């Protein structure tokens, strides 16, 4: 015969309640701390009115001149004026003001330049650096043939020069100097839009 009692129902366990506490916080990522270049000096060889000016730079003498605004003849990279160095005399130089680097390790110099009639193998121009008032030391050379690790340039067009690995770890201040080494007064380099950055 069929059983007369109803079968016993097994109890079912309810789902486990979700925790009410806040989940473990997501770790905060550190901000990008990669050093960046900071501009510490620049020169476009113009004053605020558009006239030519060495600003705080010092020209070497007769073989260092500013050209423009009325005689630039496509020898200016941007604006009205540029620096012109010629020949290879004691005056074929231009020197920046002193730049503070006490809080930096590396200096970068960026500029635009146009060699003109600088085609002989002996013709080149240079970047020198002085640290804390010391003697100027050769940092880099640009030439028509790339000799001795120099950068090869193309005559009669503007091109960019960059030197970005100048060690200034133990220096408080620096100055830069451009020097031309042409054969005659007709051998020239025009320099414009110089920027000095450090990090």
C-alpha positions as CSV (number, residue, x, y, z in Angstrom):
1,X,0.0,0.0,0.0
2,X,1.0,3.6,-0.5
3,X,2.4,5.3,2.6
4,X,-0.1,7.6,4.1
5,X,2.3,10.2,5.4
6,X,3.8,13.0,3.3
7,X,7.5,12.6,2.6
8,X,9.9,14.6,4.6
9,X,11.4,17.5,2.6
10,X,15.1,18.0,3.1
11,X,15.9,21.5,4.0
12,X,17.8,23.5,1.4
13,X,20.6,25.8,2.4
14,X,20.3,29.4,1.1
15,X,23.0,31.1,-0.8
16,X,25.9,32.5,1.1
17,X,25.4,36.3,1.6
18,X,27.9,38.5,-0.3
19,X,30.3,40.3,2.0
20,X,29.3,43.7,2.9
21,X,32.8,45.2,3.4
22,X,34.6,47.2,0.8
23,X,36.9,45.3,-1.5
24,X,40.6,45.6,-1.2
25,X,41.7,48.9,-2.6
26,X,43.4,49.0,-6.0
27,X,47.1,50.0,-5.5
28,X,47.8,53.5,-6.8
29,X,50.3,53.7,-9.6
30,X,53.2,56.0,-9.1
31,X,53.2,59.0,-11.4
32,X,55.5,59.1,-14.4
33,X,58.7,60.5,-12.9
34,X,60.8,60.4,-16.0
35,X,62.9,63.6,-16.1
36,X,62.1,66.1,-18.8
37,X,64.2,68.8,-20.4
38,X,63.9,72.3,-18.9
39,X,64.8,75.4,-21.0
40,X,67.5,77.4,-19.2
41,X,68.5,79.7,-22.1
42,X,67.8,80.7,-25.7
43,X,68.8,83.2,-28.3
44,X,67.1,84.0,-31.7
45,X,69.4,87.1,-32.0
46,X,66.6,89.6,-31.9
47,X,65.3,92.0,-29.4
48,X,61.6,92.4,-28.6
49,X,61.1,94.9,-31.4
50,X,62.5,92.6,-34.2
51,X,65.8,94.3,-34.4
52,X,69.0,92.3,-34.2
53,X,70.7,91.8,-30.8
54,X,73.3,89.5,-29.3
55,X,71.1,89.8,-26.2
56,X,73.4,88.5,-23.4
57,X,75.9,86.8,-25.7
58,X,79.4,88.2,-26.4
59,X,80.6,88.4,-30.0
60,X,84.3,87.7,-30.6
61,X,84.9,90.7,-32.8
62,X,85.1,91.5,-36.6
63,X,84.4,87.9,-37.7
64,X,81.2,87.6,-35.6
65,X,78.3,89.6,-36.9
66,X,74.5,89.7,-36.8
67,X,72.7,89.8,-40.2
68,X,69.2,91.2,-40.8
69,X,66.6,92.5,-40.8
70,X,67.4,94.2,-44.1
71,X,70.3,92.0,-45.3
72,X,69.3,88.5,-44.4
73,X,69.2,87.1,-48.0
74,X,67.6,83.8,-46.9
75,X,70.4,83.3,-44.3
76,X,68.0,83.6,-41.4
77,X,66.2,80.5,-40.2
78,X,63.3,82.2,-38.5
79,X,62.4,85.8,-37.8
80,X,64.6,88.7,-38.8
81,X,68.1,88.0,-37.6
82,X,70.8,85.4,-37.3
83,X,74.4,85.1,-36.1
84,X,77.1,85.0,-38.8
85,X,80.6,83.6,-38.1
86,X,83.3,83.6,-40.8
87,X,87.0,82.8,-41.3
88,X,89.0,81.2,-38.5
89,X,90.4,84.1,-36.6
90,X,90.4,84.8,-32.9
91,X,87.2,86.8,-33.5
92,X,85.3,84.0,-35.3
93,X,83.4,83.2,-32.1
94,X,80.2,83.9,-30.1
95,X,79.8,83.0,-26.5
96,X,76.6,82.7,-24.4
97,X,75.9,84.1,-21.0
98,X,76.4,81.8,-18.0
99,X,73.6,79.3,-17.5
100,X,72.7,77.8,-14.1
101,X,73.0,74.0,-14.0
102,X,73.5,73.3,-10.3
103,X,70.3,71.3,-10.2
104,X,70.9,69.3,-13.4
105,X,73.1,66.5,-14.7
106,X,72.8,66.9,-18.4
107,X,72.8,69.8,-20.9
108,X,71.3,69.8,-24.4
109,X,72.1,72.4,-27.0
110,X,69.7,72.7,-30.0
111,X,70.2,75.2,-32.9
112,X,69.8,75.7,-36.6
113,X,72.8,76.4,-38.8
114,X,73.6,77.1,-42.5
115,X,77.2,76.6,-43.7
116,X,78.0,78.7,-46.8
117,X,81.0,77.9,-49.0
118,X,82.2,75.6,-46.2
119,X,83.1,72.8,-48.6
120,X,86.9,72.2,-48.2
121,X,87.9,69.4,-45.9
122,X,89.6,71.8,-43.6
123,X,86.5,73.9,-43.0
124,X,84.3,73.2,-40.0
125,X,82.7,74.8,-37.0
126,X,82.6,73.8,-33.3
127,X,80.7,73.9,-30.1
128,X,82.7,74.5,-26.9
129,X,81.6,74.4,-23.3
130,X,83.0,76.1,-20.2
131,X,82.1,74.9,-16.8
132,X,82.2,77.2,-13.7
133,X,84.4,79.7,-15.5
134,X,87.0,77.2,-16.6
135,X,88.7,76.9,-20.0
136,X,86.4,76.2,-23.0
137,X,86.6,72.5,-24.0
138,X,85.5,71.1,-27.4
139,X,82.2,69.4,-27.2
140,X,81.3,68.7,-30.9
141,X,82.3,69.5,-34.5
142,X,80.4,69.8,-37.7
143,X,82.2,69.5,-41.0
144,X,81.8,68.8,-44.7
145,X,83.4,65.4,-44.6
146,X,82.6,64.0,-41.2
147,X,86.2,63.5,-40.1
148,X,87.1,62.4,-36.6
149,X,83.5,61.7,-35.5
150,X,82.1,65.1,-36.5
151,X,78.6,65.6,-37.9
152,X,78.5,65.9,-41.6
153,X,76.7,69.0,-42.8
154,X,75.2,70.1,-46.2
155,X,76.4,73.4,-47.6
156,X,74.1,76.3,-48.2
157,X,70.9,75.0,-46.5
158,X,69.6,75.3,-42.9
159,X,69.8,72.1,-40.8
160,X,69.3,71.3,-37.2
161,X,72.2,70.6,-34.8
162,X,71.6,68.8,-31.5
163,X,74.1,67.9,-28.8
164,X,72.1,66.3,-25.9
165,X,74.7,64.4,-23.8
166,X,76.8,67.1,-22.2
167,X,77.7,66.1,-18.6
168,X,77.2,69.0,-16.1
169,X,76.8,66.8,-13.0
170,X,79.5,68.6,-11.0
171,X,79.0,72.1,-12.4
172,X,77.2,75.1,-11.0
173,X,77.1,77.1,-14.3
174,X,78.1,76.8,-17.9
175,X,78.6,78.8,-21.0
176,X,78.6,77.6,-24.6
177,X,80.7,79.0,-27.5
178,X,80.4,78.6,-31.3
179,X,83.7,78.8,-33.2
180,X,84.0,79.0,-37.0
181,X,87.0,77.4,-38.8
182,X,86.7,78.6,-42.4
183,X,89.6,79.3,-44.8
184,X,88.6,82.9,-45.7
185,X,86.1,85.6,-44.9
186,X,83.8,84.1,-47.6
187,X,83.6,80.8,-45.6
188,X,80.8,81.2,-43.1
189,X,78.2,79.6,-40.9
190,X,74.9,81.2,-40.0
191,X,73.4,80.2,-36.6
192,X,69.9,80.8,-35.4
193,X,67.3,79.8,-32.8
194,X,69.7,78.4,-30.2
195,X,68.1,76.7,-27.2
196,X,69.8,75.4,-24.1
197,X,68.0,72.8,-22.0
198,X,69.0,70.7,-19.0
199,X,67.6,67.8,-16.9
